Each structure stands twice: as C-alpha cells, then as structure tokens.
C-alpha cells in the first residue's frame, strides 16, 4: 500500500498579511503567559523598526560552542 501524496497548500493572498499579524500577536501573548507562569512579573516590550545608521554598532564577538559546552 503506497502513501498518498499530500496536496499542496496555497494560502489566499489576501489573507496572508492578516494571518501573519494575528499569528505574531498570538506568539507574543503565549510568550508573555509563559514568562508570567514562570513567576516573573513583566510587560512585553519589543523594538520594531530600523535603527539609524549612527545608532547601530558592529556585532560583538561571540563565544564558540567549544568554549561554552561541556560534554559529560
């Protein structure tokens, strides 16, 4: 017995922006609920936009996986 091929899903173009907005708001709400469930009292603050050229600076150096992971 062979498995049937899944049918391709094509979202309606007019629904895509509103669905993306709703899903991002829902994700932020779940994050906030999780933070509060962990015992933290907070508000949700997000930075949205593009910083001014003078306000940004180069990325700081990052640690390698070997520096931070200890295998037991």
C-alpha positions as CSV (number, residue, x, y, z in Angstrom):
1,X,0.0,0.0,0.0
2,X,1.5,3.3,-1.0
3,X,1.1,6.6,0.8
4,X,-0.9,9.3,-0.9
5,X,0.8,12.4,-2.0
6,X,-0.1,15.5,0.1
7,X,-1.9,18.1,-1.7
8,X,-0.1,21.5,-2.0
9,X,-1.5,24.2,0.3
10,X,-1.8,27.6,-1.3
11,X,-2.8,30.4,1.0
12,X,-5.2,33.0,-0.3
13,X,-3.0,36.1,-1.0
14,X,-5.5,38.5,0.7
15,X,-5.4,36.5,4.0
16,X,-1.6,36.3,4.3
17,X,-0.9,39.7,5.9
18,X,-3.7,39.5,8.4
19,X,-2.9,35.9,9.3
20,X,0.8,36.8,9.8
21,X,-0.2,39.7,12.1
22,X,-2.6,37.6,14.1
23,X,0.0,34.8,14.5
24,X,2.7,37.2,15.6
25,X,0.4,38.7,18.2
26,X,-0.6,35.2,19.4
27,X,3.0,34.2,19.7
28,X,3.8,37.3,21.7
29,X,0.9,36.6,24.0
30,X,2.0,33.0,24.6
31,X,5.5,34.2,25.4
32,X,4.1,36.7,27.9
33,X,1.9,34.0,29.5
34,X,4.9,31.7,29.8
35,X,7.0,34.4,31.4
36,X,4.3,35.1,33.9
37,X,3.8,31.4,34.6
38,X,7.5,31.2,35.5
39,X,6.9,33.7,38.2
40,X,8.2,36.8,36.6
41,X,6.2,40.0,36.5
42,X,6.8,41.8,33.3
43,X,5.3,43.7,30.4
44,X,6.1,42.9,26.8
45,X,8.4,45.4,25.2
46,X,9.6,45.0,21.6
47,X,11.7,47.1,19.4
48,X,10.3,47.4,15.9
49,X,11.9,49.3,13.1
50,X,15.2,50.0,11.6
51,X,17.8,51.8,13.7
52,X,19.6,54.9,12.5
53,X,23.0,54.3,10.9
54,X,24.6,56.2,13.8
55,X,22.8,54.3,16.4
56,X,24.0,50.8,15.4
57,X,27.4,49.3,16.0
58,X,29.2,46.1,14.8
59,X,28.2,42.8,16.3
60,X,30.3,41.9,19.4
61,X,32.4,38.7,19.2
62,X,30.6,35.5,20.1
63,X,31.9,32.5,22.0
64,X,32.3,29.3,20.1
65,X,30.4,26.2,21.1
66,X,33.6,24.5,22.4
67,X,34.1,27.4,24.8
68,X,30.6,27.1,26.4
69,X,29.6,23.4,26.1
70,X,31.0,20.8,28.5
71,X,30.3,17.3,27.3
72,X,29.9,14.7,30.1
